[in-house]
Each structure stands twice: as structure tokens, then as C-alpha cells.
Amino acid sequence: MYQDPEFMLTLAHDHQRDLIAQADRTRLFSRITRARRERRGSHARSTRGPSN
């Protein structure tokens, strides 16, 4: 099944693309969360419970 080198290269590229997209989403989410926190003020505490 995995004898075709071009197919394996395509799978590897797709996997890398997925990893990069996930990292981009994580960075964007962190940036948005940080900006919201700064807008509320660093001394304000969340009422939504503990953040893990």
C-alpha cells in the first residue's frame, strides 16, 4: 500500500500542513486570549472557573 514514494511524500506534506495549521490556530487563540486579558486588566479574575 505504501510502496509509492510520491504518495508517501504527499501524505507527509499533508501531515506537515495539518501540524502547521494546528500550531497557527493555537498561536492565534493564545494571542486573542492574551489581548482579551489585557483589555480586562491584568488584575481582573475570570469568573468562569479555573483555567487548565
C-alpha positions in Angstrom: 0.0 0.0 0.0 2.8 2.4 0.9 5.1 1.5 -2.0 4.6 4.7 -4.0 7.2 7.3 -2.9 5.1 10.2 -4.4 2.1 9.1 -2.4 4.2 8.9 0.8 5.6 12.4 0.1 2.1 13.7 -0.4 1.0 12.2 2.9 4.0 13.7 4.7 3.3 17.1 3.2 -0.4 16.9 4.2 0.6 15.9 7.7 3.1 18.8 7.9 0.4 21.2 6.6 -2.0 19.9 9.3 0.6 20.4 12.0 1.4 23.9 10.9 -2.3 24.8 10.7 -2.9 23.5 14.2 0.1 25.5 15.5 -1.3 28.6 13.8 -4.7 28.1 15.4 -3.1 27.7 18.8 -1.0 30.8 18.4 -4.0 32.8 17.2 -6.1 31.6 20.1 -3.3 32.5 22.6 -2.9 35.9 21.1 -6.7 36.6 21.3 -6.9 35.3 24.8 -3.9 37.5 25.9 -5.4 40.5 24.2 -8.7 40.0 26.0 -7.0 39.5 29.3 -5.0 42.7 28.8 -8.2 44.6 27.8 -9.9 43.5 31.0 -6.9 44.4 33.1 -4.3 42.1 34.5 -5.8 42.3 38.0 -9.3 41.1 36.9 -10.0 37.4 37.6 -12.2 35.2 35.5 -15.5 34.1 36.9 -15.6 31.1 34.6 -13.6 28.8 36.9 -10.1 27.5 36.8 -8.3 27.6 33.5 -6.3 24.4 32.7 
